[in-house]
């Protein structure tokens, strides 16, 4: 029981240890709402969405469940798995906000945008404009969420865990998970069968937009992080300065290397444990 109490206290301490926490939480909420808008723009454009969203949209429509509700369920399952395997450094307030907010925000914006797009004739030029706007909005929101750095997105955490367990570079772990979730969505929705028959119109939520998110998001998110969002939070993006405390990506990956006899009540920015994390 005492071990459980120490671990639970550690989770709570980790979530709230950072500087400017109120500002970070507010901006994280904003990033999630904007992220929902970006995904909605992708979806309404008809050119496909990012891999994880494509799976959730395809499976939820097949099951007759709302996308927001289904994504919430999937994210909750992922978070439980992350907690069980003790990668607590990946979980934070931002993780929970992401879990709940992205799907429902996307649903809301889709309902607002889609009628206007259909009323305007749904032309190719408009669809391309929506896709371009979706790229910019989604990359900015992902950058803001990352720089706020109060937790990793549920889906993102899978790649970090694969990296830690296998030493496969994160970018390749992410390629693996992206391909996997696309295949799941294709199989469940019947899109794979349609694709094998040459029926491209039978493939839902996967297209050029999906490819763009795979190859262009990284550089664009990095651009926004370096030039815009890091300045909003006054963070040294080049080295993710100590101001981001325990939720540095490197910190999240090595948190469990902190000595077991370390008292979680001492787990703050000036503690020996934090020094250990920074040096690893």
PyMOL commands that set and color helices and strands:
alter all, ss='L'
color gray80, all
select helices_A, chain A and resi 2-16+21-45+51-63+67-84+88-90+93-119+124-148+154-166+170-189+191-196+200-202+208-232+242-247+249-257+264-266+272-279
alter helices_A, ss='H'
color red, helices_A
deselect
rebuild
show_as cartoon
